[in-house]
Amino acid sequence: MRRVIVATLVFGAVGAAVAFSTFTQDGAGRDETRTHFQREGLNPVTHLRWNDDPDEFQFAIVSDRTGGHRANVFSQAVHKLNLMQPAFVVSVGDLIEGGKKPDTQYQKEWQEFDGFVAKLTMPFFYVSGNHDVGARESAKFWEGKLGRKHYHFVYRGVLFIALNSDDPPGSGGAIGAEQAAWVKQVAEANRDARWTIVLVHRPLWAAKGAGSNGWKQVEESLGDRRYTVFAGHIHRFEKFTRNGRFYYQLATTGGSSVMRGVEAGEFDHITWVTMKKDGPLLAHVTLDAIHAEDLKPAVTDEPGSKRVKAPVYAVRGQAYFEGTPMPGAVVLLTPAGDVKKAARASGRVAADGSFTLTTYRANDGAAAGEYTVTVFWRERLRDGQAGASLLPARYGKLSETPLKAVIQPGAKNELVLELKK
């Protein structure tokens, strides 16, 4: 299996004792009894402009943990964050499975999560997701446990704004009027912030009804200041450019994912942010690329969500519209019958028109049975809005699509989808 790694880091303790002649201070005011290099006519170093500006710092972002969390992912991320030692860790929400449940279950889920983050050796900032506060009951529990669902803080001149994208609970994604007014107040009170980091669970700018869900008011309050936005929710990485600013939709840190890899934007990671004078410098580091100095993995006992899985069989296919491949189009197979209980399979069309189906894990195939096939292919605008559909509307509706498929156990399952105007 081919594995793509964004960055590989190995941590260990290395000690060295070096004798230097001592000077009082260098040009930057450093105590030369602690930092010194003996300059000679020729020197085995490129330069001595140390990369240690006191105004620069590093922090880490974790993405969605839940929505069908997988065993021993987030708990491993905590161990690896302690190896990397950021100044602090922030999140983009979906920390527990949540939903509409009795308080006893909320207590159990939060107790489990708190047990993980309590092991961090640096501060952890909670941000609310739909699994955390999307129901009235879960929102009330959050308030009794953590208080505010939106807040801000300033660290070394950088303003951090944490938003609640389920305001009010049950809205399906919104920033309420009171919260939007609060954003304006915070922005005005922190005009001198050298940068602003916005943390929000749902990528509201790319959602249906983006003009009326409160995000427009947030952007208006941010105005022409320098800022960067981080979100999660979709469990797939994507970068957007809006108003000349970068918006990042992060992948997962243990949340449900078929893990098709970096190219598909489906991978477990932390986002490592270095705040420089001219803005944040980002590295998305996959969890399986971080190792302790002895290369031994930490032992964790985080259980995953239970899910009944049907046997699946490999499925390959080709999809064309008027004889031409549809790169980037999504093929979705929905089982006939009780849709709520059935497992759907999906695949993304490559440049040559080929695709493979996935149900539970990358390219594992589909369960045996009859399926209705829908296909979605849209323009993707730089600002995150979905452009016009490139296909006739009937192909995106279960009740109208003419496309069908039958998957058989043990057979060579190959699909050819010929779409017409």
KELOPA-802785 format. One record per residue (C-alpha): residue number from 1; residue in one letter; chain; x, y, z. Coordinates in steps of 0.1 Angstrom, whole numbers, plus 5000, padded with zeros to 4 digits. Example, Ala and Ser with C-alpha at 12.3 -4.5 7.8 and 13.67 -1.06 7.14 Angstrom:
+-----+----+----+------+------+------+
|   i | aa | ch |    x |    y |    z |
+-----+----+----+------+------+------+
|   1 |  A |  A | 5123 | 4955 | 5078 |
|   2 |  S |  A | 5137 | 4989 | 5071 |
+-----+----+----+------+------+------+
END
This chain:
+-----+----+----+------+------+------+
|   i | aa | ch |    x |    y |    z |
+-----+----+----+------+------+------+
|   1 |  M |  A | 5000 | 5000 | 5000 |
|   2 |  R |  A | 5014 | 5034 | 4990 |
|   3 |  R |  A | 5016 | 5059 | 5018 |
|   4 |  V |  A | 5020 | 5096 | 5014 |
|   5 |  I |  A | 5036 | 5115 | 5043 |
|   6 |  V |  A | 5033 | 5153 | 5046 |
|   7 |  A |  A | 5061 | 5155 | 5071 |
|   8 |  T |  A | 5082 | 5131 | 5092 |
|   9 |  L |  A | 5094 | 5141 | 5126 |
|  10 |  V |  A | 5114 | 5121 | 5151 |
|  11 |  F |  A | 5119 | 5134 | 5186 |
|  12 |  G |  A | 5146 | 5127 | 5211 |
|  13 |  A |  A | 5168 | 5144 | 5237 |
|  14 |  V |  A | 5203 | 5153 | 5225 |
|  15 |  G |  A | 5228 | 5169 | 5248 |
|  16 |  A |  A | 5260 | 5186 | 5237 |
|  17 |  A |  A | 5287 | 5204 | 5257 |
|  18 |  V |  A | 5306 | 5229 | 5236 |
|  19 |  A |  A | 5333 | 5252 | 5249 |
|  20 |  F |  A | 5333 | 5287 | 5234 |
|  21 |  S |  A | 5352 | 5319 | 5242 |
|  22 |  T |  A | 5327 | 5343 | 5258 |
|  23 |  F |  A | 5316 | 5377 | 5247 |
|  24 |  T |  A | 5292 | 5400 | 5265 |
|  25 |  Q |  A | 5265 | 5404 | 5239 |
|  26 |  D |  A | 5259 | 5401 | 5202 |
|  27 |  G |  A | 5242 | 5426 | 5180 |
|  28 |  A |  A | 5208 | 5414 | 5189 |
|  29 |  G |  A | 5214 | 5418 | 5226 |
|  30 |  R |  A | 5218 | 5381 | 5234 |
|  31 |  D |  A | 5238 | 5370 | 5264 |
|  32 |  E |  A | 5269 | 5356 | 5247 |
|  33 |  T |  A | 5278 | 5334 | 5277 |
|  34 |  R |  A | 5248 | 5313 | 5266 |
|  35 |  T |  A | 5248 | 5318 | 5228 |
|  36 |  H |  A | 5281 | 5321 | 5209 |
|  37 |  F |  A | 5299 | 5310 | 5178 |
|  38 |  Q |  A | 5336 | 5317 | 5173 |
|  39 |  R |  A | 5339 | 5337 | 5141 |
|  40 |  E |  A | 5370 | 5332 | 5121 |
|  41 |  G |  A | 5381 | 5340 | 5085 |
|  42 |  L |  A | 5363 | 5310 | 5072 |
|  43 |  N |  A | 5332 | 5296 | 5091 |
|  44 |  P |  A | 5313 | 5263 | 5087 |
|  45 |  V |  A | 5279 | 5280 | 5089 |
|  46 |  T |  A | 5257 | 5298 | 5064 |
|  47 |  H |  A | 5249 | 5328 | 5087 |
|  48 |  L |  A | 5242 | 5336 | 5123 |
|  49 |  R |  A | 5207 | 5351 | 5120 |
|  50 |  W |  A | 5192 | 5329 | 5146 |
|  51 |  N |  A | 5156 | 5319 | 5140 |
|  52 |  D |  A | 5144 | 5328 | 5175 |
|  53 |  D |  A | 5124 | 5360 | 5173 |
|  54 |  P |  A | 5107 | 5363 | 5207 |
|  55 |  D |  A | 5075 | 5375 | 5190 |
|  56 |  E |  A | 5073 | 5343 | 5170 |
|  57 |  F |  A | 5057 | 5311 | 5184 |
|  58 |  Q |  A | 5042 | 5278 | 5175 |
|  59 |  F |  A | 5008 | 5263 | 5182 |
|  60 |  A |  A | 4989 | 5233 | 5170 |
|  61 |  I |  A | 4954 | 5226 | 5157 |
|  62 |  V |  A | 4935 | 5194 | 5160 |
|  63 |  S |  A | 4906 | 5186 | 5138 |
|  64 |  D |  A | 4874 | 5165 | 5142 |
|  65 |  R |  A | 4876 | 5136 | 5166 |
|  66 |  T |  A | 4841 | 5123 | 5163 |
|  67 |  G |  A | 4812 | 5116 | 5139 |
|  68 |  G |  A | 4820 | 5079 | 5142 |
|  69 |  H |  A | 4855 | 5081 | 5158 |
|  70 |  R |  A | 4881 | 5055 | 5152 |
|  71 |  A |  A | 4900 | 5038 | 5180 |
|  72 |  N |  A | 4934 | 5051 | 5192 |
|  73 |  V |  A | 4937 | 5081 | 5169 |
|  74 |  F |  A | 4930 | 5111 | 5191 |
|  75 |  S |  A | 4947 | 5096 | 5221 |
|  76 |  Q |  A | 4978 | 5090 | 5200 |
|  77 |  A |  A | 4976 | 5126 | 5187 |
|  78 |  V |  A | 4978 | 5138 | 5224 |
|  79 |  H |  A | 5010 | 5118 | 5229 |
|  80 |  K |  A | 5025 | 5131 | 5198 |
|  81 |  L |  A | 5016 | 5167 | 5206 |
|  82 |  N |  A | 5036 | 5163 | 5238 |
|  83 |  L |  A | 5065 | 5153 | 5217 |
|  84 |  M |  A | 5062 | 5184 | 5195 |
|  85 |  Q |  A | 5057 | 5208 | 5224 |
|  86 |  P |  A | 5036 | 5237 | 5209 |
|  87 |  A |  A | 5029 | 5267 | 5231 |
|  88 |  F |  A | 4992 | 5255 | 5232 |
|  89 |  V |  A | 4967 | 5235 | 5212 |
|  90 |  V |  A | 4934 | 5247 | 5198 |
|  91 |  S |  A | 4906 | 5227 | 5181 |
|  92 |  V |  A | 4879 | 5231 | 5155 |
|  93 |  G |  A | 4852 | 5211 | 5174 |
|  94 |  D |  A | 4834 | 5178 | 5173 |
|  95 |  L |  A | 4852 | 5165 | 5204 |
|  96 |  I |  A | 4825 | 5140 | 5216 |
|  97 |  E |  A | 4799 | 5120 | 5197 |
|  98 |  G |  A | 4771 | 5140 | 5214 |
|  99 |  G |  A | 4738 | 5144 | 5198 |
| 100 |  K |  A | 4705 | 5142 | 5218 |
| 101 |  K |  A | 4713 | 5120 | 5248 |
| 102 |  P |  A | 4707 | 5119 | 5286 |
| 103 |  D |  A | 4732 | 5139 | 5307 |
| 104 |  T |  A | 4747 | 5106 | 5320 |
| 105 |  Q |  A | 4759 | 5098 | 5285 |
| 106 |  Y |  A | 4772 | 5134 | 5280 |
| 107 |  Q |  A | 4791 | 5131 | 5312 |
| 108 |  K |  A | 4806 | 5098 | 5302 |
| 109 |  E |  A | 4818 | 5111 | 5268 |
| 110 |  W |  A | 4832 | 5143 | 5282 |
| 111 |  Q |  A | 4850 | 5124 | 5309 |
| 112 |  E |  A | 4866 | 5103 | 5283 |
| 113 |  F |  A | 4877 | 5133 | 5262 |
| 114 |  D |  A | 4889 | 5153 | 5292 |
| 115 |  G |  A | 4910 | 5123 | 5302 |
| 116 |  F |  A | 4928 | 5126 | 5269 |
| 117 |  V |  A | 4935 | 5164 | 5269 |
| 118 |  A |  A | 4945 | 5163 | 5306 |
| 119 |  K |  A | 4976 | 5145 | 5295 |
| 120 |  L |  A | 4987 | 5175 | 5274 |
| 121 |  T |  A | 5016 | 5194 | 5289 |
| 122 |  M |  A | 5003 | 5227 | 5274 |
| 123 |  P |  A | 4969 | 5245 | 5274 |
| 124 |  F |  A | 4941 | 5231 | 5253 |
| 125 |  F |  A | 4913 | 5254 | 5240 |
| 126 |  Y |  A | 4879 | 5238 | 5234 |
| 127 |  V |  A | 4859 | 5249 | 5203 |
| 128 |  S |  A | 4823 | 5237 | 5198 |
| 129 |  G |  A | 4812 | 5215 | 5170 |
| 130 |  N |  A | 4777 | 5202 | 5160 |
| 131 |  H |  A | 4783 | 5170 | 5178 |
| 132 |  D |  A | 4792 | 5190 | 5209 |
| 133 |  V |  A | 4764 | 5216 | 5210 |
| 134 |  G |  A | 4742 | 5209 | 5180 |
| 135 |  A |  A | 4713 | 5197 | 5201 |
| 136 |  R |  A | 4697 | 5219 | 5228 |
| 137 |  E |  A | 4705 | 5192 | 5254 |
| 138 |  S |  A | 4742 | 5190 | 5244 |
| 139 |  A |  A | 4745 | 5228 | 5243 |
| 140 |  K |  A | 4730 | 5231 | 5278 |
| 141 |  F |  A | 4755 | 5205 | 5290 |
| 142 |  W |  A | 4784 | 5224 | 5274 |
| 143 |  E |  A | 4773 | 5256 | 5292 |
| 144 |  G |  A | 4772 | 5238 | 5325 |
| 145 |  K |  A | 4806 | 5223 | 5320 |
| 146 |  L |  A | 4826 | 5249 | 5300 |
| 147 |  G |  A | 4805 | 5281 | 5300 |
| 148 |  R |  A | 4810 | 5302 | 5269 |
| 149 |  K |  A | 4805 | 5286 | 5234 |
| 150 |  H |  A | 4823 | 5315 | 5218 |
| 151 |  Y |  A | 4852 | 5335 | 5232 |
| 152 |  H |  A | 4885 | 5352 | 5223 |
| 153 |  F |  A | 4920 | 5355 | 5236 |
| 154 |  V |  A | 4952 | 5373 | 5227 |
| 155 |  Y |  A | 4987 | 5357 | 5226 |
| 156 |  R |  A | 5018 | 5377 | 5217 |
| 157 |  G |  A | 4998 | 5402 | 5198 |
| 158 |  V |  A | 4977 | 5376 | 5178 |
| 159 |  L |  A | 4939 | 5376 | 5183 |
| 160 |  F |  A | 4922 | 5342 | 5185 |
| 161 |  I |  A | 4885 | 5341 | 5179 |
| 162 |  A |  A | 4866 | 5309 | 5187 |
| 163 |  L |  A | 4831 | 5308 | 5172 |
| 164 |  N |  A | 4801 | 5286 | 5177 |
| 165 |  S |  A | 4787 | 5276 | 5143 |
| 166 |  D |  A | 4756 | 5259 | 5157 |
| 167 |  D |  A | 4740 | 5291 | 5171 |
| 168 |  P |  A | 4712 | 5284 | 5179 |
| 169 |  P |  A | 4712 | 5247 | 5185 |
| 170 |  G |  A | 4694 | 5228 | 5157 |
| 171 |  S |  A | 4700 | 5256 | 5132 |
| 172 |  G |  A | 4720 | 5232 | 5110 |
| 173 |  G |  A | 4748 | 5258 | 5109 |
| 174 |  A |  A | 4746 | 5295 | 5117 |
| 175 |  I |  A | 4762 | 5324 | 5136 |
| 176 |  G |  A | 4734 | 5340 | 5156 |
| 177 |  A |  A | 4728 | 5378 | 5156 |
| 178 |  E |  A | 4741 | 5382 | 5192 |
| 179 |  Q |  A | 4773 | 5363 | 5184 |
| 180 |  A |  A | 4778 | 5383 | 5152 |
| 181 |  A |  A | 4775 | 5415 | 5172 |
| 182 |  W |  A | 4800 | 5402 | 5197 |
| 183 |  V |  A | 4825 | 5395 | 5168 |
| 184 |  K |  A | 4822 | 5431 | 5157 |
| 185 |  Q |  A | 4829 | 5443 | 5193 |
| 186 |  V |  A | 4859 | 5420 | 5197 |
| 187 |  A |  A | 4874 | 5431 | 5163 |
| 188 |  E |  A | 4870 | 5468 | 5172 |
| 189 |  A |  A | 4885 | 5463 | 5206 |
| 190 |  N |  A | 4915 | 5446 | 5191 |
| 191 |  R |  A | 4923 | 5467 | 5161 |
| 192 |  D |  A | 4960 | 5466 | 5169 |
| 193 |  A |  A | 4963 | 5428 | 5167 |
| 194 |  R |  A | 4991 | 5419 | 5143 |
| 195 |  W |  A | 4971 | 5389 | 5130 |
| 196 |  T |  A | 4937 | 5373 | 5137 |
| 197 |  I |  A | 4931 | 5335 | 5138 |
| 198 |  V |  A | 4894 | 5324 | 5135 |
| 199 |  L |  A | 4884 | 5290 | 5147 |
| 200 |  V |  A | 4850 | 5277 | 5137 |
| 201 |  H |  A | 4837 | 5242 | 5132 |
| 202 |  R |  A | 4815 | 5244 | 5101 |
| 203 |  P |  A | 4829 | 5260 | 5069 |
| 204 |  L |  A | 4798 | 5283 | 5068 |
| 205 |  W |  A | 4812 | 5303 | 5038 |
| 206 |  A |  A | 4808 | 5271 | 5016 |
| 207 |  A |  A | 4774 | 5261 | 5030 |
| 208 |  K |  A | 4740 | 5265 | 5014 |
| 209 |  G |  A | 4725 | 5298 | 5025 |
| 210 |  A |  A | 4760 | 5313 | 5031 |
| 211 |  G |  A | 4745 | 5347 | 5026 |
| 212 |  S |  A | 4720 | 5343 | 5055 |
| 213 |  N |  A | 4738 | 5321 | 5080 |
| 214 |  G |  A | 4757 | 5349 | 5098 |
| 215 |  W |  A | 4791 | 5343 | 5082 |
| 216 |  K |  A | 4788 | 5374 | 5060 |
| 217 |  Q |  A | 4785 | 5395 | 5091 |
| 218 |  V |  A | 4816 | 5379 | 5106 |
| 219 |  E |  A | 4836 | 5387 | 5074 |
| 220 |  E |  A | 4823 | 5423 | 5075 |
| 221 |  S |  A | 4835 | 5426 | 5111 |
| 222 |  L |  A | 4869 | 5412 | 5102 |
| 223 |  G |  A | 4871 | 5438 | 5074 |
| 224 |  D |  A | 4905 | 5445 | 5060 |
| 225 |  R |  A | 4925 | 5432 | 5089 |
| 226 |  R |  A | 4950 | 5403 | 5083 |
| 227 |  Y |  A | 4934 | 5370 | 5093 |
| 228 |  T |  A | 4933 | 5333 | 5086 |
| 229 |  V |  A | 4903 | 5309 | 5092 |
| 230 |  F |  A | 4904 | 5273 | 5102 |
| 231 |  A |  A | 4873 | 5249 | 5102 |
| 232 |  G |  A | 4866 | 5212 | 5101 |
| 233 |  H |  A | 4832 | 5194 | 5099 |
| 234 |  I |  A | 4835 | 5179 | 5064 |
| 235 |  H |  A | 4864 | 5155 | 5073 |
| 236 |  R |  A | 4882 | 5164 | 5041 |
| 237 |  F |  A | 4910 | 5189 | 5036 |
| 238 |  E |  A | 4904 | 5218 | 5013 |
| 239 |  K |  A | 4919 | 5253 | 5010 |
| 240 |  F |  A | 4899 | 5283 | 5000 |
| 241 |  T |  A | 4907 | 5319 | 4992 |
| 242 |  R |  A | 4882 | 5346 | 5001 |
| 243 |  N |  A | 4887 | 5383 | 5003 |
| 244 |  G |  A | 4924 | 5377 | 4997 |
| 245 |  R |  A | 4926 | 5356 | 5029 |
| 246 |  F |  A | 4932 | 5319 | 5033 |
| 247 |  Y |  A | 4905 | 5296 | 5047 |
| 248 |  Y |  A | 4914 | 5260 | 5057 |
| 249 |  Q |  A | 4889 | 5232 | 5060 |
| 250 |  L |  A | 4910 | 5206 | 5079 |
| 251 |  A |  A | 4908 | 5168 | 5076 |
| 252 |  T |  A | 4905 | 5147 | 5107 |
| 253 |  T |  A | 4922 | 5138 | 5140 |
| 254 |  G |  A | 4903 | 5105 | 5145 |
| 255 |  G |  A | 4869 | 5114 | 5131 |
| 256 |  S |  A | 4851 | 5091 | 5107 |
| 257 |  S |  A | 4870 | 5089 | 5074 |
| 258 |  V |  A | 4876 | 5063 | 5047 |
| 259 |  M |  A | 4912 | 5076 | 5047 |
| 260 |  R |  A | 4919 | 5077 | 5009 |
| 261 |  G |  A | 4951 | 5097 | 5016 |
| 262 |  V |  A | 4966 | 5131 | 5012 |
| 263 |  E |  A | 4956 | 5134 | 4975 |
| 264 |  A |  A | 4920 | 5129 | 4984 |
| 265 |  G |  A | 4922 | 5152 | 5015 |
| 266 |  E |  A | 4913 | 5123 | 5038 |
| 267 |  F |  A | 4940 | 5118 | 5064 |
| 268 |  D |  A | 4946 | 5121 | 5102 |
| 269 |  H |  A | 4968 | 5151 | 5111 |
| 270 |  I |  A | 4976 | 5180 | 5133 |
| 271 |  T |  A | 4982 | 5215 | 5118 |
| 272 |  W |  A | 5014 | 5230 | 5130 |
| 273 |  V |  A | 5013 | 5268 | 5129 |
| 274 |  T |  A | 5043 | 5291 | 5133 |
| 275 |  M |  A | 5034 | 5327 | 5137 |
| 276 |  K |  A | 5059 | 5348 | 5119 |
| 277 |  K |  A | 5060 | 5386 | 5116 |
| 278 |  D |  A | 5043 | 5385 | 5082 |
| 279 |  G |  A | 5017 | 5358 | 5091 |
| 280 |  P |  A | 5012 | 5322 | 5099 |
| 281 |  L |  A | 5034 | 5295 | 5083 |
| 282 |  L |  A | 5016 | 5261 | 5082 |
| 283 |  A |  A | 5026 | 5225 | 5081 |
| 284 |  H |  A | 4999 | 5198 | 5080 |
| 285 |  V |  A | 5017 | 5169 | 5098 |
| 286 |  T |  A | 5002 | 5134 | 5094 |
| 287 |  L |  A | 4999 | 5115 | 5127 |
| 288 |  D |  A | 5017 | 5084 | 5114 |
| 289 |  A |  A | 5047 | 5106 | 5105 |
| 290 |  I |  A | 5055 | 5116 | 5141 |
| 291 |  H |  A | 5077 | 5092 | 5161 |
| 292 |  A |  A | 5093 | 5091 | 5195 |
| 293 |  E |  A | 5131 | 5090 | 5198 |
| 294 |  D |  A | 5130 | 5052 | 5203 |
| 295 |  L |  A | 5104 | 5047 | 5175 |
| 296 |  K |  A | 5082 | 5029 | 5199 |
| 297 |  P |  A | 5045 | 5038 | 5197 |
| 298 |  A |  A | 5026 | 5049 | 5228 |
| 299 |  V |  A | 5001 | 5024 | 5242 |
| 300 |  T |  A | 4966 | 5038 | 5243 |
| 301 |  D |  A | 4932 | 5023 | 5249 |
| 302 |  E |  A | 4908 | 5047 | 5232 |
| 303 |  P |  A | 4878 | 5027 | 5220 |
| 304 |  G |  A | 4862 | 5035 | 5186 |
| 305 |  S |  A | 4826 | 5038 | 5177 |
| 306 |  K |  A | 4809 | 5005 | 5170 |
| 307 |  R |  A | 4796 | 5000 | 5135 |
| 308 |  V |  A | 4781 | 4969 | 5119 |
| 309 |  K |  A | 4799 | 4963 | 5086 |
| 310 |  A |  A | 4787 | 4942 | 5057 |
| 311 |  P |  A | 4812 | 4923 | 5035 |
| 312 |  V |  A | 4824 | 4944 | 5006 |
| 313 |  Y |  A | 4838 | 4935 | 4972 |
| 314 |  A |  A | 4861 | 4954 | 4949 |
| 315 |  V |  A | 4844 | 4977 | 4924 |
| 316 |  R |  A | 4861 | 4996 | 4896 |
| 317 |  G |  A | 4844 | 5018 | 4870 |
| 318 |  Q |  A | 4845 | 5045 | 4844 |
| 319 |  A |  A | 4823 | 5075 | 4841 |
| 320 |  Y |  A | 4818 | 5098 | 4811 |
| 321 |  F |  A | 4796 | 5127 | 4802 |
| 322 |  E |  A | 4789 | 5128 | 4764 |
| 323 |  G |  A | 4819 | 5105 | 4760 |
| 324 |  T |  A | 4843 | 5128 | 4780 |
| 325 |  P |  A | 4858 | 5119 | 4814 |
| 326 |  M |  A | 4845 | 5140 | 4844 |
| 327 |  P |  A | 4876 | 5146 | 4866 |
| 328 |  G |  A | 4866 | 5153 | 4902 |
| 329 |  A |  A | 4830 | 5141 | 4898 |
| 330 |  V |  A | 4817 | 5120 | 4927 |
| 331 |  V |  A | 4799 | 5088 | 4921 |
| 332 |  L |  A | 4775 | 5077 | 4949 |
| 333 |  L |  A | 4759 | 5043 | 4951 |
| 334 |  T |  A | 4728 | 5042 | 4974 |
| 335 |  P |  A | 4714 | 5007 | 4982 |
| 336 |  A |  A | 4678 | 5001 | 4972 |
| 337 |  G |  A | 4655 | 4997 | 5001 |
| 338 |  D |  A | 4660 | 5012 | 5036 |
| 339 |  V |  A | 4685 | 5039 | 5029 |
| 340 |  K |  A | 4689 | 5048 | 5066 |
| 341 |  K |  A | 4703 | 5014 | 5075 |
| 342 |  A |  A | 4723 | 5007 | 5043 |
| 343 |  A |  A | 4759 | 5015 | 5037 |
| 344 |  R |  A | 4765 | 5037 | 5007 |
| 345 |  A |  A | 4796 | 5035 | 4985 |
| 346 |  S |  A | 4814 | 5064 | 4967 |
| 347 |  G |  A | 4842 | 5071 | 4944 |
| 348 |  R |  A | 4859 | 5102 | 4928 |
| 349 |  V |  A | 4865 | 5102 | 4891 |
| 350 |  A |  A | 4901 | 5106 | 4879 |
| 351 |  A |  A | 4913 | 5125 | 4849 |
| 352 |  D |  A | 4910 | 5094 | 4827 |
| 353 |  G |  A | 4874 | 5087 | 4838 |
| 354 |  S |  A | 4883 | 5058 | 4861 |
| 355 |  F |  A | 4871 | 5054 | 4897 |
| 356 |  T |  A | 4872 | 5029 | 4925 |
| 357 |  L |  A | 4844 | 5025 | 4951 |
| 358 |  T |  A | 4849 | 5029 | 4989 |
| 359 |  T |  A | 4825 | 5020 | 5017 |
| 360 |  Y |  A | 4844 | 5017 | 5050 |
| 361 |  R |  A | 4881 | 5021 | 5041 |
| 362 |  A |  A | 4899 | 5034 | 5011 |
| 363 |  N |  A | 4890 | 5015 | 4979 |
| 364 |  D |  A | 4875 | 4986 | 4997 |
| 365 |  G |  A | 4846 | 4983 | 4974 |
| 366 |  A |  A | 4808 | 4979 | 4980 |
| 367 |  A |  A | 4785 | 4954 | 4996 |
| 368 |  A |  A | 4766 | 4930 | 4974 |
| 369 |  G |  A | 4732 | 4942 | 4963 |
| 370 |  E |  A | 4713 | 4966 | 4940 |
| 371 |  Y |  A | 4721 | 5003 | 4940 |
| 372 |  T |  A | 4708 | 5036 | 4926 |
| 373 |  V |  A | 4736 | 5056 | 4912 |
| 374 |  T |  A | 4739 | 5094 | 4915 |
| 375 |  V |  A | 4767 | 5116 | 4901 |
| 376 |  F |  A | 4777 | 5150 | 4912 |
| 377 |  W |  A | 4800 | 5173 | 4892 |
| 378 |  R |  A | 4802 | 5210 | 4899 |
| 379 |  E |  A | 4825 | 5239 | 4893 |
| 380 |  R |  A | 4845 | 5247 | 4925 |
| 381 |  L |  A | 4850 | 5284 | 4930 |
| 382 |  R |  A | 4880 | 5298 | 4948 |
| 383 |  D |  A | 4859 | 5314 | 4975 |
| 384 |  G |  A | 4845 | 5281 | 4985 |
| 385 |  Q |  A | 4811 | 5284 | 4970 |
| 386 |  A |  A | 4799 | 5255 | 4949 |
| 387 |  G |  A | 4795 | 5266 | 4913 |
| 388 |  A |  A | 4769 | 5255 | 4888 |
| 389 |  S |  A | 4764 | 5218 | 4882 |
| 390 |  L |  A | 4781 | 5205 | 4851 |
| 391 |  L |  A | 4755 | 5177 | 4847 |
| 392 |  P |  A | 4717 | 5176 | 4841 |
| 393 |  A |  A | 4699 | 5178 | 4874 |
| 394 |  R |  A | 4684 | 5143 | 4871 |
| 395 |  Y |  A | 4718 | 5126 | 4877 |
| 396 |  G |  A | 4719 | 5141 | 4912 |
| 397 |  K |  A | 4684 | 5130 | 4924 |
| 398 |  L |  A | 4677 | 5095 | 4937 |
| 399 |  S |  A | 4641 | 5097 | 4924 |
| 400 |  E |  A | 4652 | 5107 | 4888 |
| 401 |  T |  A | 4686 | 5092 | 4880 |
| 402 |  P |  A | 4684 | 5065 | 4853 |
| 403 |  L |  A | 4717 | 5049 | 4866 |
| 404 |  K |  A | 4716 | 5016 | 4884 |
| 405 |  A |  A | 4742 | 4991 | 4895 |
| 406 |  V |  A | 4743 | 4955 | 4909 |
| 407 |  I |  A | 4773 | 4944 | 4929 |
| 408 |  Q |  A | 4778 | 4906 | 4931 |
| 409 |  P |  A | 4800 | 4887 | 4956 |
| 410 |  G |  A | 4831 | 4871 | 4941 |
| 411 |  A |  A | 4825 | 4886 | 4907 |
| 412 |  K |  A | 4846 | 4911 | 4887 |
| 413 |  N |  A | 4825 | 4941 | 4894 |
| 414 |  E |  A | 4831 | 4968 | 4868 |
| 415 |  L |  A | 4808 | 4997 | 4861 |
| 416 |  V |  A | 4806 | 5019 | 4830 |
| 417 |  L |  A | 4785 | 5050 | 4834 |
| 418 |  E |  A | 4776 | 5069 | 4803 |
| 419 |  L |  A | 4759 | 5102 | 4811 |
| 420 |  K |  A | 4740 | 5122 | 4785 |
| 421 |  K |  A | 4726 | 5157 | 4782 |
+-----+----+----+------+------+------+
END
